[in-house]
């Protein structure tokens, strides 16, 4: 059992989805910051896992194969991280391919809305940041909006654009919670609700999500993540204790200087929770 949670990061992205660095470079960046157990969890894509595994092995890190799947639940987008997956599982691969379908059409509609808001050429600008043409995302548009001077930071972009009620927000129907959990389990993995504090559910809605997740066999949530504010670490540690969920931890890294918390600054899990990795080593 690994006790030092400061060495564990189980939520991370490369340019195979909407990160900036290649998987090998992300591995090196994480290792330099002291990470000893590392998962690559690209959005709806597992194409970077083999390169990431080789790089992690060469750098002396324990590698955890992972993925982050976009889910539509109660008319909101929720993300599930799958950990310890078999990235070659046919059911998982087919499900991820279906989930990726339609991103380009969505991207063109985002660009149309931004053009109407006075920001031209956003589609072409976003595509410059895309490493995988099947995974055009809001993050790629956000980087272009910073580049063209519409906003100073990507955080500012998501306050002014690309979110519900703002120009450039285009909803997309993702996988169902049941299907996504089925794909992860088919691949031998552990489903984890990613950054639960980021969703805009009422307390009743959030409780319903956790109840449904547990009924479907889920037993882990992210507690300490770069997508949570520091006060939310304690909030979701209490949720984990109340539901009996295992607790996960990860920066949600996308690029150096772009994430809220860097690899070496993310705090350990609060006391009184059981790490999702408690029986892995």
N, C-alpha and C positions, 0 to 999 in steps of 0.2 A: 504493500500500500504506500502511495506517495503522500506525504504529509504537508509538504511546502506548496501551498496553492499558488504562491507567487510565481512559481515556475510553470503554471498551466495556463494555456490560452486555447480555448475550444470554439472560437468564432472569429474567422479571418477570411479575407477575400483577396483574390489575385486578379490579374487582367483577363483571366478566362471568363470572369463575369464582369463586375463593375469596379474592381480594384485597378490600381495603376501599375503595380509591379508584377513581373512574371512570378510564377510559383517559386522558382529557385531563389529569386531575389527576396521574396517575402520570408522564406525560410531563413536566409542569412540575416535579414533585418531583425527577425524575432530572436534568433539565437544570440545576436550581439547584445540584445536587451536582457538576456538572461533566461529566456524561455527554455524550459526543458521538456515540456510535453505540449505538442502543437497539433492543431487540427486545421486543415484547409476546408472551408465550408462555402464554396462559391454558390451563387444563386442559381438554382435549377440546372446545375451543370457539374459534372464530375471529371471533365477533361483534363484538369490540372493535377489530379491526385497522384498519378504515377510519377511525374516529375517531382512533385512535392515530397513524396515518400523517399525517393532516392536522395534528394537534397537533405532532408531531415536526418536520414541515416548517416550520411557523410559528415554532418555537423554534430552528431552525437545526441540528437533529440529523439525522444519517443514520438512516433507519428501516429495520429488518429485520422483515419479517412472520414470525411464528412461532406455534408451538403446542406444548403439552406433552401427550403422549398416554400414558394409563395402559395398561400391558401386564402380562399375567400370564405369567411365565416361571419354570419350575421351581418352581411353586407359591408364588412370591413376586410382589409387585407391583414392577415396574420402570417407570421413566418414561423416555420418549424425547422429547427436544426436536427439533422440526423447524424449521429455519431457512431463510430465503429461499423460503418457500412461496408458491404462488398460492392465496390464501384462497378463491377461487371454484371451485377444481377439484372436479368432481362426485364423483369417487371419494373424495377426502378428506372432503368434507362428509357423504357417506353413511356413511363409516366412523366419523366422530366422533359422528354421531347414534346409531348403533348402540352405541357405547361409553357414551354418556350414559344409555342405557336402563337402568332398574332402580335408579337412585340413590335414588329416593324410597322404594321398598320397603326398601332397605338402611338408609336413615335412620330409618325407623320401627322397625326391629329394633334399631338402636343405641339409640334412645330407650327401648325396652322393657327392654333390659339395664341401662341407667342408672337407670331407675325402680326396678328390682329391687335396685340397689345403693344406693338411698336418694336418688337425684337425680330428682325428678319434673319433668314438663313440659319435658323436654329437646328434644323434637321442635319444639314451638312456640317455645321459646327459640332454637333454632338457625335456624329459618326467618326470624326477624327479621333475621339477618345475611346472608341470601341475596339477591344481586343478580339471579341467574339461577335461576329455579325448577327448571331441568333439572339443576342442578349443586350440589345439596345435598351437602356433604362433611364429613369429620371436622373440618376446620378451623372450620367454622361451629359445630359442637358444642363445640369447644374454647373458642371465644370466649364461648359461653353459660356454660360451666362456670366461667370466670373471672368473668363477670358475676354469677352466682348465689353466688359465694364458695366453690365446691367446691375451687378451686385459685387460687393467686395469679397464675400466668402460664400462657400456652399451653404453654410448655415443660414445666411441671409436669404439665399435663393429660396430655401424651403419655407421661409416666413412670408415671402412675397409672391412666390410662384409655385406651380407643380403640386400643390396640396389642395384638398377639398375647398371649394369656394374661391380659389385663386386661378389666374390665367395659367393654362398649361396642365390643369388637372384632368386626366382622362382615366376613369375607372376601368379596370380590366377584370374579367372573371377568371380567377385562378383555379387551382385544384381544390377539391373539397377536403376538409379536415380528415374525413374517413379515408379517402383515397391516398392522401399524402402519408398518413400514418401507416397505411397498408404497404405502400412502396418501401418505406424505411424498414418496416418489420420484415418484409420479404427479403430485403438485403441484409438481414441479421443485425440491423442497427437499433439504436436507442433514440426515440423521438424526444425532442426537447422544445418547449415553447420558448422561442427567442424573445428577448427584451420585452417582457409582458407590460412593463411600465410605459411603453411607447404608444400603446393603443388607446383609442379614445372611447373606451367602453364606460358606461356607468358602473357602479359597484355591482349592481345586479347582473349586468352583462358580463363583467369580468368573472364573477362567481360562476356564471353559466358556462363560460369557456373552460374554466378549470374543471368543473364537474363533468362536462362532456369529454374533455381530454382524458380524465381519469377513467370514465366509463369505457372509453375506447382502448384502455390499456396503457395510457401514458403515465409516466411517473417521474418526470424531470422538467425543471424550468431553469432559465437563466436568472441568476440572482445578482451577481456582480458583472456588469457589462458596460462597455463604453457608451451604450445607448441609454443607460440609466443615469439619473442624477444621483449624487451621493446619498441623499436621504432615502432614495428608493431601494438602496441595498438592504437596509433594515426592513423596509416594508415587504419586500419579496422574500427575504429570509423568513419572516413570520408566515407568509403564505406557504412556503415550502414546509415549515414545521407543522402548520395546521393541516395541510393535505397529505403530509407524509411524502412529499416530492423530494427527489434528489436535487441537489443544487449544482448548477454549472456556472462557468466563468469564462469570459472572453472579451477582448477589446472591441470586436466588430470592426477590426482594422480594414481600411480601404487604401490609404496612402499616407506616407509620412507627412505629419503636420495637418492632416485633414480630419482625423478622428478626434473625438473629444478627449480620449485618454490614450497615451502611447503604451506600448508593451510594458515598459519598466515602471509605469506609474499606476497601473491598475491595482487596487488593494486586494487583499486576500478575502476569501469568503468569511462572512460573520460566523461567530461561534454558534454551536447548536444545530448546524445543518450537516447533512451527509453529502459529501462531494459525489458527483455522478461517476467520478473515476475511482471511487473508494476501493473497488475490487479488481481493478485492471492490471495491477502490477504486483 
